Amino acid sequence: MVGGGGFVAVFTKKSPAPLREEGAQNAVDAAENAASAEQDEVPRVIQHFELTADYTFNPLNTTADEKHQVRKNWDALMPVGHGFFSATKNQNQLPTVTVDPENHPAHITAVFHQLHCLYMIMQAYHSGVQATEETEAMAFHLRHCFEYLRLSLVCHGDTALGGRVDDTTAGEAGAQHVCKDWGAVKRFAETHRTNEFRGIIDTD
């Protein structure tokens, strides 16, 4: 439990009921169906995690051009529409709609929410939260992002095994991961978008 400032997060893990029980299996099936209600099966690919400097920079030793390029790289990760789309299938199994940057009712694909949160955390790390009137709002946003990413990691539970890599200059983490085809995920999001929002954050 983490508390303070009215913010409390609790994660309790209980032993799950065996999936062979019909009720539990039905619940799992419903969640999976809702999560992929609008999408055909996304292809899986086997790949290594490649450590790259394309999405980060050293805030103590960088140039304005390098910062600008890193931002462009993050913007390029996001599909036009920011991952929001209007679901038409299995709506009774989906959460209540939110609104996209243009105030259209929509759902957002989780991975793009996760990327946005990660960028917000990185941005705050690089610049620090300044003592301004926006401090409280920024602090709340970042705490949300930390918790959302924590829950995402717990949810997906990547069990790929990492190990030592002798050639550390190769920038490779050493493990093979079964991943969804990123190109397919991004193409789906753009094809079914509800708006024309571009980039990792709203700069207006």
Backbone as a ProteinNet text record, in pm:
[ID]
protein_1_A
[PRIMARY]
MVGGGGFVAVFTKKSPAPLREEGAQNAVDAAENAASAEQDEVPRVIQHFELTADYTFNPLNTTADEKHQVRKNWDALMPVGHGFFSATKNQNQLPTVTVDPENHPAHITAVFHQLHCLYMIMQAYHSGVQATEETEAMAFHLRHCFEYLRLSLVCHGDTALGGRVDDTTAGEAGAQHVCKDWGAVKRFAETHRTNEFRGIIDTD
[TERTIARY]
85.7	0	88.1	53.6	124.1	25.3	54.6	-40.6	23.5	-60.5	-10.9	-87.6	-129.3	-198.6	-329.6	-390.2	-517.8	-506.9	-385.7	-364.4	-329.3	-408.3	-383.3	-395.2	-295.1	-299.8	-277.2	-361.9	-352.1	-352.9	-258	-256.3	-256	-361.8	-375.2	-379.2	-292.7	-287.5	-339.7	-444.4	-500.9	-481.4	-482.4	-469.1	-591.4	-572.8	-688.3	-755.1	-884.6	-955.4	-903.8	-902.1	-853.8	-932.8	-862.5	-928.2	-1021.4	-1008.9	-1099	-1241.5	-1258.1	-1392	-1461.4	-1582.5	-1651.8	-1666	-1701	-1720.3	-1593	-1481.4	-1354.5	-1312.2	-1328.2	-1288.9	-1373.9	-1503.5	-1590.4	-1548	-1506	-1462.1	-1336.2	-1243.2	-1120.9	-1153.5	-1240.6	-1278.1	-1343.7	-1429.5	-1498.4	-1399.8	-1302.2	-1202.1	-1118.9	-1080.4	-1000.5	-1081.4	-1207.9	-1292.1	-1312.8	-1333.1	-1353.7	-1228.4	-1113.9	-988.2	-956.4	-1001.3	-970	-1095.5	-1198	-1328.5	-1322.9	-1241.7	-1240.7	-1127	-1036	-915.3	-911.7	-862.8	-827.8	-706.8	-673.1	-557.9	-432.8	-366.8	-245.4	-130.3	-54.5	57.1	158.3	219.1	327.4	459.5	561.3	694.1	793.6	899	1006.7	1116.4	1153.9	1257.5	1331.4	1451.6	1527	1487.8	1502.7	1487.9	1618.2	1609.9	1727.4	1732.5	1839.2	1856.7	1909.3	1839.9	1876.6	1873.7	1950.5	1951.8	1858.8	1778.4	1692.2	1578.5	1544.1	1426.8	1461.2	1588.8	1631.1	1752.1	1782	1903.7	1950.7	2076	2132.7	2100.1	2014.4	1974.2	2089.4	2200.3	2315.2	2412.7	2393	2488.2	2418.6	2344.3	2273.6	2253.2	2215.6	2191.3	2042.3	2002.6	1862.5	1822.1	1913.3	1883.1	1860.7	1941.8	1925.4	1791.3	1754.9	1625.1	1510.9	1523.9	1419.5	1405.7	1518.7	1514	1450.1	1482.4	1421	1269.7	1224.6	1080.1	1016.6	1082.4	1030.2	1018.6	1115.2	1110.9	992.4	966.2	849.8	720	714.3	594.6	566.9	673.2	657.7	604.4	621.3	567	414.7	357.6	212.8	143.1	33.8	-42.9	-120.5	-153.9	-246.5	-376.5	-427.2	-545.9	-514.7	-383.5	-338.9	-389	-435.1	-481.6	-626.4	-700.6	-843.7	-923.8	-1024.4	-1113.4	-1251	-1348.8	-1487.3	-1520.8	-1536.5	-1564.1	-1708.5	-1728.7	-1864.3	-1905.3	-1810.2	-1840.2	-1827.2	-1907.5	-1896.7	-1896.4	-1977.3	-1974.7	-2014.6	-2096.6	-2137.7	-2022.3	-1912.7	-1797.1	-1685.4	-1705.4	-1602.3	-1628.6	-1523.9	-1544	-1617.4	-1664.3	-1730.8	-1636.5	-1689.3	-1604.5	-1547.1	-1431.6	-1373.3	-1392.5	-1319.1	-1324.5	-1183.8	-1173.6	-1043.9	-1006.5	-888.5	-846.8	-941.2	-1030	-1127.2	-1267.6	-1273.2	-1398.8	-1497.4	-1446.4	-1531.3	-1533.4	-1646.6	-1648.4	-1568.3	-1482.5	-1393	-1329.5	-1269.6	-1180.5	-1037.5	-940.8	-801.2	-731.7	-653	-574.5	-468.8	-460.2	-378.7	-233.6	-174.8	-32.1	1	-89.4	-60.5	-77.2	-167.1	-177.3	-48	3.2	125.6	244.5	255	365	356.4	236.9	218.6	265.2	227.1	266.1	417.3	479	623.7	693.9	644.8	705.9	689.3	572.4	549.7	647.2	671.5	765.5	906.1	946	1078.7	1094.1	991.6	995.8	1013.3	942.2	954.2	1092.5	1146.7	1281.5	1383.9	1370.5	1468	1460.2	1340.9	1326.2	1301.4	1252.6	1214.7	1081	1007.4	879.9	908	891.5	925.3	818.1	858	765.6	678.2	578.3	486.1	344.4	249.4	109.9	67	146.5	111.4	170.1	244.7	314.6	220	110.1	18.8	-43.2	-84.3	-143.8	-42	81.1	184.6	216	225.1	254.3	145.8	19	-90.5	-81.4	-51.9	-41.2	69	183.2	295.5	267	199.4	166.2	70.4	-23.4	-111.3	-29	68.3	148.5	229.8	292.1	367.7	278	159.7	70.5	16.1	-16.6	-69.6	34.2	158.6	263.3	291.5	286.2	306	199.7	73.9	-34.2	-20.7	26.7	45.9	151.9	260.3	366.2	315.6	240	185.3	86.2	8	-92.5	-29.4	67.4	122.8	227.1	297	386.7	478.8	563.1	658.5	752.7	747.1	828	951.4	987.7	1111.6	1230.1	1327.5	1442	1558.4	1604.3	1718.7	1845.9	1956.8	2085.1	2194.3	2314.2	2427.4	2465.1	2497.4	2544.6	2688.4	2781.2	2922.5	2954.3	2894.1	2920.1	2820.7	2852.9	2758.1	2740.6	2833.7	2820	2712.5	2666	2564.9	2428.9	2411.4	2284.3	2170.8	2197.2	2094.9	2075.1	1949.4	1920.6	1937.8	1950.8	1985.5	1872.5	1747.9	1635.8	1550.9	1486.2	1390.1	1250.4	1171.9	1037.2	937.2	822	712.8	631.2	636.6	577.5	468.7	376.5	280.1	349	311	368.5	331.4	431	403.9	343.2	389.7	334.8	186.4	145.2	3.7	-79.8	-27.5	-99.2	-120.1	-14.2	-21.8	-113.4	-106.4	-193.2	-340.5	-372.7	-511.6	-559.9	-474.9	-513.7	-539.9	-456.9	-475.4	-596.9	-620.7	-733.8	-866.7	-874.2	-1000.4	-1002.6	-917.8	-906.4	-1032.1	-1051.9	-1166.8	-1126.4	-997.1	-951.2	-819.8	-767.8	-644.4	-529.3	-539.9	-435.6	-303.9	-194.3	-62.8	33.2	125.6	229.9	204.1	305.2	301.1	224	222.5	146.9	83.8	-17	-83.4	-1.4	46.7	132.6	57.3	-75.4	-153.6	-164.4
-119.6	0	123	218.3	344.3	453.7	536.7	640.3	776.8	878.3	1014.4	1103.2	1218.6	1312.8	1260.5	1165.6	1113	1005.3	969.4	868.7	736.6	635.3	503.5	399.7	315.7	207.4	76.2	-19.6	-149.7	-257.6	-349.9	-463.7	-589.7	-665.5	-788	-906.4	-1001.7	-1119.8	-1239.8	-1300.6	-1418.9	-1537.6	-1655.8	-1775.2	-1787.5	-1790.6	-1796.6	-1932	-1932.2	-2059.4	-2133.2	-2265.9	-2341.3	-2304.2	-2286.5	-2244.7	-2351.2	-2474.2	-2577.4	-2555.2	-2473.2	-2442.3	-2356.2	-2392.3	-2328.1	-2177.8	-2134.4	-1992	-1912.3	-1963.5	-1893.7	-1888.9	-1999.7	-2003.1	-1908.1	-1902.3	-1810.7	-1665.3	-1634	-1497.5	-1463.2	-1559	-1537.4	-1519.5	-1606	-1596.9	-1462.6	-1416.8	-1289.4	-1173.9	-1176.2	-1069.3	-1069.1	-1188.2	-1196.7	-1152.6	-1191.2	-1152.1	-1001.3	-941.5	-797.2	-723.2	-772.1	-704.5	-706.2	-810.8	-822.1	-812.8	-746.8	-746.3	-693.6	-593.1	-528.8	-578.1	-657.2	-689	-834.7	-857	-992.2	-1031.9	-1158.5	-1203.7	-1129.2	-1061.8	-988	-1086.3	-1081	-1174.6	-1161.6	-1273.3	-1273.8	-1290.1	-1228.6	-1239.9	-1270.3	-1341.7	-1370.2	-1267.8	-1196.6	-1095.6	-1073.3	-1017.6	-976.8	-834.2	-799.7	-660.6	-588.9	-486.1	-409.1	-280.5	-262.8	-140.7	-31.4	79.4	185.4	319.9	412.7	548.9	640.4	583.7	665.2	732.8	680.5	731.3	795.9	811.1	874.2	963	1049.2	1129.6	1160.6	1197.9	1236.3	1382.9	1413.2	1553.1	1643.4	1585.1	1665	1691.6	1623.3	1638.4	1609.4	1705.9	1686.5	1821	1816.7	1938.7	1952.2	2070.9	2093.6	2006.4	1987.2	1903.4	1758.1	1709.1	1571.2	1554.5	1651.6	1646	1644.5	1727.3	1735.3	1602.7	1537.8	1410.5	1301.4	1299.7	1201.9	1221	1345.1	1371.6	1323.2	1346.9	1301.3	1149.2	1080.8	934.2	884.2	949.2	911.4	940.6	1057	1090.5	985	933.8	835.5	701.7	673.8	550.1	550.9	668.9	680.3	684.5	611.6	618	748.8	789.7	901.7	861.9	948.7	915.4	876.3	860.7	836.4	703.9	612.2	482.3	478.5	587.3	588.9	534.5	452.5	407.5	378.9	372.5	349.8	202.5	132.9	-10.8	-36	-142.3	-177.9	-317.8	-397.5	-535.6	-553.9	-647.4	-685.9	-564.7	-466.1	-343.8	-367.4	-469.2	-497.4	-552	-592.9	-645.3	-541.8	-424.2	-321.4	-218.8	-150	-44.5	74.2	161.9	283.2	363.9	419.9	494.4	618.5	660.5	788.7	882.1	991.2	1078.8	1096.8	1109.9	1129.9	1278	1315.6	1456.3	1553.6	1502	1588	1570.8	1511.4	1493.1	1396.4	1303.4	1196.9	1082.3	1019.3	901.3	788.7	726.1	624.7	542.6	430.3	354	375.4	354.6	367.5	233.6	197	74.3	90.4	-6.3	8	42.2	-19	0.4	146.7	219.5	359.5	446.7	408.6	474.3	450.9	329.7	295.8	375.9	388.4	465.3	612.3	667.1	806	824.2	731.7	741.5	732.2	640.9	626.3	753.9	815.1	940	1050.4	1057.4	1158.7	1142.5	1017.8	991.1	1033.4	998.6	1035.4	1186.2	1253	1398.6	1464	1413.3	1468.4	1440.8	1322.9	1289.9	1386.4	1415.3	1501.2	1645.6	1695.3	1837.3	1865.6	1765.1	1788	1859	1834	1902.2	2034.3	2142.7	2274	2322.7	2409.5	2463.8	2571.3	2527.6	2619.2	2579.8	2652.5	2622.8	2488.9	2432	2305.5	2185.5	2209.7	2101.9	1991.7	2028.3	1928.2	1843.5	1907.2	1833.5	1739.9	1787	1702.8	1584.9	1609.4	1501.8	1394.9	1435.7	1339.6	1260	1328	1260.5	1155.3	1190.3	1097	978.3	1000.6	888.4	794	850.7	767.3	685.1	748.9	679	565.8	590.4	484.3	364.8	392.6	283.5	211.3	286.1	223.5	130.8	175	90.3	-29.9	-10.5	-123.9	-230.1	-186.5	-281.3	-348.4	-275.4	-333.2	-442.4	-417.5	-517.8	-642.7	-622.1	-736.2	-812.7	-739.7	-802.7	-889.7	-837.1	-908.4	-1012.4	-988.5	-1089.2	-1155.1	-1077.2	-1131.8	-1228.1	-1355.3	-1457.4	-1497.1	-1418.5	-1446.7	-1438	-1525.2	-1532.3	-1450.4	-1354.8	-1273.9	-1331.7	-1292.9	-1341	-1242.3	-1279.4	-1191.8	-1197	-1081.1	-1072.2	-1023.5	-1103.7	-1068	-940.4	-927.2	-809.4	-700.6	-623.3	-522.7	-407.8	-392.4	-284.4	-314.2	-438.7	-474.6	-417.7	-377	-318.5	-417.8	-541.7	-645.6	-705.5	-723.8	-770.7	-920.7	-994.5	-1135.3	-1234.3	-1190.3	-1282.9	-1273.8	-1385.4	-1384.5	-1369.2	-1283.7	-1254.9	-1282.9	-1337.3	-1354.2	-1225.8	-1149	-1015.3	-1004.6	-914.1	-882.4	-797.6	-818.1	-743.8	-596.2	-513.1	-372.7	-301.1	-335.2	-273.1	-301	-424.8	-461.5	-387.7	-375.6	-304.4	-158.1	-96.1	45.7	67.7	-22.5	-8.5	-19.2	-111.7	-125.1	3.2	58.3	179.3	295	307.9	418.6	396.6	273	243.3	274.2	250.2	265	388.2	485.4	602.4	688.1	763.7	854.1	1000.2	1028.9	1167.6	1176.3	1296.3	1319.1	1363.5	1336.6	1374.8	1306	1379.8	1323.8	1351.5	1259.2	1280.7	1211.9	1214.3	1141	1216.2	1351.2	1430.3	1549.1	1607	1725.9	1847.3	1922	2037	2168.3	2163.1	2287.6	2345.8
0	0	0	-85	-90.4	-60.2	37.7	74.8	77	96.3	102.9	8.7	57.3	-28.7	-82.4	-9.3	-54	-159.6	-197	-300.6	-234.8	-259.5	-202.2	-312.1	-323.4	-421.5	-349.4	-371.7	-306.4	-412.7	-404	-495.3	-410.5	-419.4	-341.3	-435.2	-411.9	-497	-420	-470.2	-409.2	-502.1	-444.2	-526.9	-615.4	-749.3	-838.2	-833.4	-862.2	-872.8	-994.7	-990.9	-1106.4	-1230.9	-1342.5	-1464.8	-1520.2	-1472	-1521.7	-1472.8	-1365.9	-1319	-1423.7	-1457.8	-1569.1	-1549.7	-1428.2	-1404.3	-1425.8	-1373.4	-1388.5	-1534.6	-1604.1	-1744.5	-1828	-1796.5	-1869.5	-1848.7	-1726.4	-1698.1	-1776.5	-1782.4	-1859.4	-2006.7	-2058.8	-2199.9	-2230.7	-2140	-2162.2	-2166.8	-2075	-2072.4	-2199.7	-2244.6	-2366.3	-2487.6	-2493	-2605.4	-2609.1	-2491.3	-2485.9	-2528.2	-2483.5	-2513.7	-2662.2	-2732.9	-2874.9	-2960.3	-2906	-2971.5	-3113.7	-3137.9	-3268.6	-3357.4	-3304.1	-3377.8	-3420.6	-3541.6	-3579.8	-3496	-3497.2	-3420	-3465	-3370.6	-3403.3	-3415.7	-3523.5	-3539.9	-3426.9	-3390.6	-3292.7	-3366.1	-3312.6	-3371.4	-3260.1	-3293.2	-3198.4	-3221.6	-3117.6	-3134.7	-3003.8	-3015.3	-2898.4	-2861.7	-2734.1	-2693.3	-2727.3	-2806	-2844.3	-2761.5	-2686.4	-2608	-2700.2	-2707.7	-2800.5	-2730.6	-2782.8	-2729.1	-2806.9	-2894.2	-2980.2	-2904.7	-2786.2	-2714.9	-2581.4	-2551.7	-2426.5	-2452.9	-2357	-2365.1	-2224.7	-2212.9	-2084	-2060	-1962.2	-1942.4	-1900.3	-1854.9	-1812.1	-1925.3	-2039	-2148.8	-2280.9	-2329	-2455.5	-2523.3	-2649.3	-2725.1	-2754.7	-2793.7	-2829.1	-2947.4	-3041.6	-3157.9	-3116.5	-3021.2	-2974.2	-2902.7	-2820.5	-2752.4	-2853.6	-2955.9	-3058	-3132	-3161.6	-3232.9	-3147.6	-3017.6	-2927.5	-2924.7	-2915.6	-2916.2	-3046.6	-3159.7	-3288.5	-3291.1	-3231.5	-3228.8	-3146.8	-3032.8	-2952.1	-3026.7	-3091.6	-3168.8	-3275.3	-3336.8	-3444.2	-3393.6	-3263.9	-3207.1	-3205.1	-3195.7	-3179.5	-3314.4	-3328.3	-3452.6	-3461	-3582.2	-3596.2	-3526.5	-3442	-3363.6	-3221.4	-3190.3	-3052.4	-2994	-3080.5	-3032	-2989.9	-3007.5	-2975.4	-3093.1	-3065	-3171.2	-3113.3	-3201.4	-3161.3	-3177.2	-3065.5	-3068.4	-3109.5	-3186.3	-3230.7	-3188	-3137.2	-3099.9	-2948.6	-2895.2	-2753.4	-2659.9	-2688.9	-2609.3	-2463.9	-2438.5	-2300.7	-2216.8	-2280.1	-2207.8	-2195.2	-2250.1	-2248.9	-2139.1	-2093	-1993.3	-2054.5	-1968.8	-2014.8	-2103.4	-2210.1	-2302.3	-2235.6	-2285.7	-2247.9	-2367.2	-2371.7	-2488.6	-2543.1	-2675.3	-2737.9	-2734	-2786.3	-2779.4	-2849.4	-2934.7	-3002.2	-2943.4	-2821.9	-2746.8	-2812	-2892.4	-2944.2	-2843	-2818.9	-2731.6	-2795.2	-2717.7	-2774.4	-2663.7	-2702.1	-2615.4	-2664.9	-2576.8	-2616.8	-2599.9	-2699	-2691	-2582.3	-2491.3	-2370.1	-2399.4	-2501.2	-2524.3	-2552.7	-2617	-2647	-2522.8	-2434	-2303.6	-2225.1	-2231.5	-2159.8	-2212.4	-2344.2	-2402.5	-2361.6	-2362.4	-2320.3	-2175.7	-2088.7	-1947.8	-1931.8	-2004.5	-1994.3	-2038.8	-2143.9	-2190.4	-2086	-2023	-1920.3	-1804	-1764.3	-1655.4	-1696.3	-1818.6	-1866.4	-1874.3	-1921.3	-1932.9	-1795.9	-1696.4	-1561.2	-1502.9	-1532.4	-1484.6	-1543.4	-1671	-1737.3	-1689.8	-1668.9	-1638	-1490.7	-1416.8	-1278.5	-1272.3	-1166.7	-1147	-1077.3	-1149	-1096.4	-998.8	-911.3	-811.3	-876.2	-948.5	-1013.8	-976.2	-1030.1	-1000.5	-1059	-1152.5	-1214.2	-1140.1	-1033.6	-964.7	-918.9	-853.8	-799.4	-910.4	-1018.4	-1129.4	-1193.1	-1209.9	-1268.9	-1178.2	-1047.1	-953.3	-958.7	-966.2	-974.9	-1104.4	-1214.8	-1344.4	-1340.8	-1283.2	-1279.6	-1188.6	-1076.8	-988.8	-1060.3	-1135.5	-1217.8	-1316	-1380.7	-1481.1	-1419.5	-1305.7	-1239	-1208.7	-1153.3	-1115	-1237.9	-1341.2	-1462.3	-1525.5	-1531.5	-1588.4	-1498.9	-1367.3	-1276.5	-1301.7	-1310	-1333.3	-1469.7	-1567.6	-1700.5	-1697.4	-1625.1	-1614.5	-1543.9	-1434.6	-1361.2	-1448.6	-1526	-1611.4	-1718.7	-1789.1	-1904	-1863.5	-1753.9	-1698.4	-1799.6	-1865.5	-1962.2	-1890.5	-1927.8	-1859.4	-1939	-2039.4	-2112.4	-2016.4	-2035.8	-1945.7	-2000.2	-1922.1	-1960.1	-1902.7	-1958.2	-1909.3	-1943.1	-1911.3	-1937	-2084.1	-2139.1	-2276.9	-2272.1	-2325.8	-2318.4	-2396.2	-2514.5	-2596	-2559.5	-2455.8	-2407.2	-2505.3	-2599.5	-2696.3	-2799.2	-2802.8	-2902.1	-2866.5	-2740.6	-2699.7	-2701.7	-2665.6	-2671.4	-2533	-2493.4	-2358.2	-2342.1	-2451.3	-2441.4	-2440.8	-2423	-2416	-2541.5	-2575.7	-2685	-2627.4	-2687.4	-2640.4	-2751.4	-2714.6	-2809.9	-2805.4	-2912.8	-2913.8	-3019.8	-2998.3	-3102.2	-3208.8	-3332.2	-3443.6	-3429	-3397.6	-3369.1	-3489	-3608.2	-3727.6	-3742.3	-3711.4	-3721.8	-3618	-3496.2	-3389.9	-3428.9	-3479.6	-3515.5	-3635.3	-3733.7	-3851.4	-3813.1	-3721.8	-3677.1	-3611.6	-3523.5	-3451	-3547	-3649.2	-3743.4	-3832.8	-3873.3	-3961.2	-3893.9	-3763	-3690.1	-3599.9	-3625.1	-3537	-3540.3	-3431.8	-3421.1	-3435.5	-3448.4	-3452.2	-3528.4	-3543.8	-3619.2	-3528.5	-3399.6	-3304.1	-3340	-3331	-3361.5	-3246.3	-3222.6	-3124.5	-2992.4	-2905.3	-2779.4	-2671.3	-2675.9	-2579	-2650.2	-2586	-2638	-2597.7	-2695.5	-2665.5	-2665.6	-2686.8	-2687	-2546.5
[MASK]
++++++++++++++++++++++++++++++++++++++++++++++++++++++++++++++++++++++++++++++++++++++++++++++++++++++++++++++++++++++++++++++++++++++++++++++++++++++++++++++++++++++++++++++++++++++++++++++++++++++++++++

